[in-house]
Amino acid sequence: MDTSCTCHKTKKRSQDEYKALINRLSRIEGQVRGLKNMVENDAYCTDILIQVSAVTAALNAFNRELLSNHLRTCVTQDLQNGKSETVDELVCTLQKLMK
């Protein structure tokens, strides 16, 4: 199995999928700006750590949504078209996500 996992494919997303992903990323971006403000304003360490945990949870939720969409569209279509190498790509991606 190739473990390089270098991929330069693109995907045309539906308008709904695009909006959902962009909205999630915009919220995460706002949370990260909030973290920066907390540091700049000398917020207490544990308060910052709790907010970092919230950002991590939001990124994990983004990953779950994107992975779910990927399985339902890209992976399913590739397997239906006989492109079994997509399974190796998915395994490699999951290994990276689980580090």
N, C-alpha and C positions, 0 to 999 in steps of 0.2 A: 504494500500500500504506500502511495506517495504521501509523505508527511509534510511537504512544503506548504500545501494549502494556499498557494498564491492564486488568487482569483480576481479577474478584472471584468467580470460580467456586469451587465446592467439589467434593470428590471423596470418596466413601465407599470406603475402602480395605479390602481383605481383612484378616483378623486376622494372617495371616502377613506381609503387606506392612507393616502397621502395626508389628508387633513388630520386624521387621528394621530399619526406619527408626529407630524409637525407640532400639533397642539401639546402632545406629551413632552417633546423636546423643548418647547417654549417654556413650559412650566418648570422643567428641570433647570433650564438656563436661569430662570428667575430665582430658583432656590439657590443656585451656585452664587449668583450675585448677592443674595441675602447672606450667604456664608462669608463672602468677602467683606461685606459691610460689618458683620459681627466682629471679624478680626480687626478691621480698621477702627472699630469703636470699642475695642478692648473688652468684648463680651467674655464672660466666664467660660473657662475651658469646657466644662461639662455641657453647657448650653450649646456650644459649637459642635461638640461631639454628637449630641442628639440630633442636630440639624444635618450633620454629615450622614448619619444613619438614615434619615429621611430621604436624602438625595440618593443614597445607595439603593434604598428600596424602590425609589422611582425609576432609577436606571434598570434595576432588575425587572420591574414591571414592563418597561419599554422593551427589554430583550425578550421577555416572554411573548409579548404581543407580536413583535417582529418575527420571532421564531415560529410562532403559530401560523402566521400569514405565509411564511416561507414554506412550511410543510404542506399547507393546503394548496399552494399555487405552484411554485417553482419545482419543489421536489416531486409532487404528484405528477405534474406535466412531464418532467424529465423521465420518470419511471414509466409512464404510459408510452413515451416515445422510445423506450428501450435504452435510455442513458443511465445504466447502472452505476457509472462512476460518481453519480450524484450522491449515492449512499456513502462512499468514501469521503467525499467533500463534507457531507453532513457530520459524519463521525469526527472528522478533524476539527470542524467548527465547534462541536459539542465538547471536545477535549479542551479546546482553548477557553471555552466559557466556564468550564469547571475547575480551572486552575485556582 
